[in-house]
Amino acid sequence: MNVFTGIGRLTKDVDMKYTPSGLAVARFTIAINRPFKNQNGEQEVDFINCVAFGKRAETIAQYVRKGHRIGITGSVQTGSYEKEGRTIYTTDINVSGFTFLESAQKTQKPKTQTTVEAEPIQIEDEGLPF
């Protein structure tokens, strides 16, 4: 099973590109705090490289900016390439799903909320499972 789920903050804006065939490719990194502090009492952070394709890529690039929190699901994908005679190994999360945890408009004034009143629902105690 190859499944990743994480919540983190973008370390910089999404790098959005298109392949020659027109496929959208978004690359970004999220910072995820480790659930413990080191011996010096400092919070340690992991930086997770992510890649999304197609409509997912376009949506993420449109709505998420540096510092925004996002939830990511996907699979771990490893690879390698040669650079100056050295082999460079890569690890990315291939994004299959995401959840926006902050609004892209967080720096703007919040919209006014509208409250809709609904009819109360009658529930008998006998029908409750607890």
N, C-alpha and C positions, 0 to 999 in steps of 0.2 A: 504494500500500500504506500503510495507516494502522495501525501496530503499535507499542505501547509495552511495554517490559519493564524493570522496575526493582526494586531492593531498597532499602528505607529503614526508618526508625523513625517511628512515629506521633508527631506533635507534641502531640496531646491525645487524649482518649478520643473514640471514634466518636460522631458526632451521628446518632442513629437516629430516624426519623420514619416515619409511614405516610400514604399518600395517602388521600383520602376513599373510594376504592374498595378500600382495604386492602393496597395494594402497599407493601412495605417499601423504604425508601430510606435508605442509610447514606452519610454524607459524612464524609470524613476527609482529613487531609493527612499526607504522608510527607516526611521530610527525607532527601535523598540527597546524600552527599558527592561533590563533583567530584573527578575523578582527578588533580588537581594543586593546588598551593598558589599563592596570589597573590604579588605582588611583595614583600609584607611577611612571607612565609612562613606565612601563615594559611590554614587549610583553608576553602574556600568551600563553601556548601551551597545546593542548590536545594530549594524547597518545592513539592511537587507535590500539587495538589488532586485527589482521587479521589471517585468516586461509584459505588456498587454498588446493585443492585436485587434484589428478591425474596429467595429463599433465601440467595443469596450475601451480601446485606446483613445478614440476620439472623445468619448464621454468623460473619461478620467482627465484628459488634457484640458477639456473645456471647463470643468467645475472644481478642480483641485489645484491649490497653489502651495508654495513653500510654507511649512508650518502647520498646514491643515492636517487633522487626524483622519485616517482612513482605515477601514477594515479590509483585509485582503484574504482571499482564499485562492488556492492554486496548487501547483505541483512544483517540486524542486527539479531544476534542470541544470545539468553541469555540461561544461564544454571546455575547449582549449583552442589556442591559436599560437602561432609563432610570431615573435617580435624581436628583432635584432638578435636572432640566433637563440633566443630563449623561449621556452614554452610557458605561456601564461594560462593558468587555469581559471575558469569562471564558474560561478554559482548564481543562478537567477531563480526567481519565482515566476513561473508562467501563470499569469493571472487568469483565473476562470470565473471569478466573482469578486465583487467589491461592495462596500457599504460606505457611503459618505457619512462621517460622524460630525462634520461641521459644514455650515453653509459656505458656499463660495462668496456669498455677499456679506460675510460676517463683519466687514469693516463699514458697511453701509447701515443707515438707520433701519431698525426692524420695521416690518410692515405691521399695520394695525391688525389686531386679531378680531375675527368675527365669531361670536358665540351663537350657536344654533340651539334653541331649546327643543327638547324632544319629549314625547309623552312618556311618563314613567311606566316601567314594566312590572307587572305583578308576578312574583315568584313565590310559590308555595314552599314552605320549609320541608314538607314531605318529599318533594322531588329532588332535594339536594343530596349528593352522595356522601356528605360528611356530617 
